[in-house]
Amino acid sequence: MNKDLNRVVVVTGGSRGIGRTIGLRMADAGTRVYFNYSGSDSRDAEETVKLIEDAGGSAWGARVNVASQQDVQDFFKKIVEECGRVDVLVNNAGITIDGLLVRMKEEDWDRVLAINLKGAFLCIQTVAKTMMKQRAGRIINMASVVGMMGNPGQANYVASKAGLIGLTKTAARELAPRGITVNAVAPGFIDTPMTAGLPEKVKEAMLAQIPLKRFGQPQDVAEVVAFLASEKASYITGQVIHVNGGMYM
Ligand code: NAP
């Protein structure tokens, strides 16, 4: 391994939105950022690598389906072969396929659960082997405010995010004896490509529920993730940190 490398950070769904900003926030000369994406547009990934390199870091992005065990294992195998370790895993990849419960297609339920929840499970299971040997590691799962509150039209997404919170707490208990912390960050409404397409009426209704009267920015979330990944957060595990402008208290 390159002896100048201090930290290996993995961000799933890191090609755009919150994941890209997390990669950028973590980037410095001693950090290598590995990220993946579903491959809908590889230009996003190329731009992310450039942004991280311009900020003085180093990055590599790969097309990986986090819902596929084979993809996930191959991805981490490459990282461990190159670096010998993984210090931080951020399970950020997520999708929405919204629809009312009574009309929701089984395949839309399965797809959202597979990427948002099973994807995190597969990544944790794979990386835990490396982190357990290191006797150190940080895992941060991207939940959502709706995982606590519920949200009409998002039964699949909400179930996946509520499930992630349970997964976080269980993984935290299992991995704590090996020096690994596991926490969740639950963003409220954040300005990203995921929310950009929502109708103005929905956005206005959301804004009315936010005491701080603004939507969050990816940076608001990335700062909390960076803190949880840092030495300063070494006594925090199994927690859900809310970043939502007061939308849920
Ligand atoms: P986004 O802009 O839509 O970005 C999602 C990222 O996930 C992209 O990099 C995407 O890759 C990747 N991805 C999707 N499916 C994948 C798969 N099967 N395997 C690997 N990567 C995959 O979303 P965002 O708004 O930044 O959200 C990031 C996370 O925060 C999600 O978990 C989301 O649920 C959560 N969150 C967001 C908000 C919000 O208001 N934005 C609020 C609460 C929680 P491609 O670009 O290739 O598709």
Residues whose N, C-alpha, C, O or C-beta is under 5 A from the ligand:
A	BS01	NAP	G13 G14 S15 R16 G17 I18 G19 N36 Y37 S38 G39 S40 D41 V64 N65 V66 A67 N92 A93 G94 I95 I115 M142 A143 S144 V145 P187 G188 F189 I190 T192 P193 M194 T195
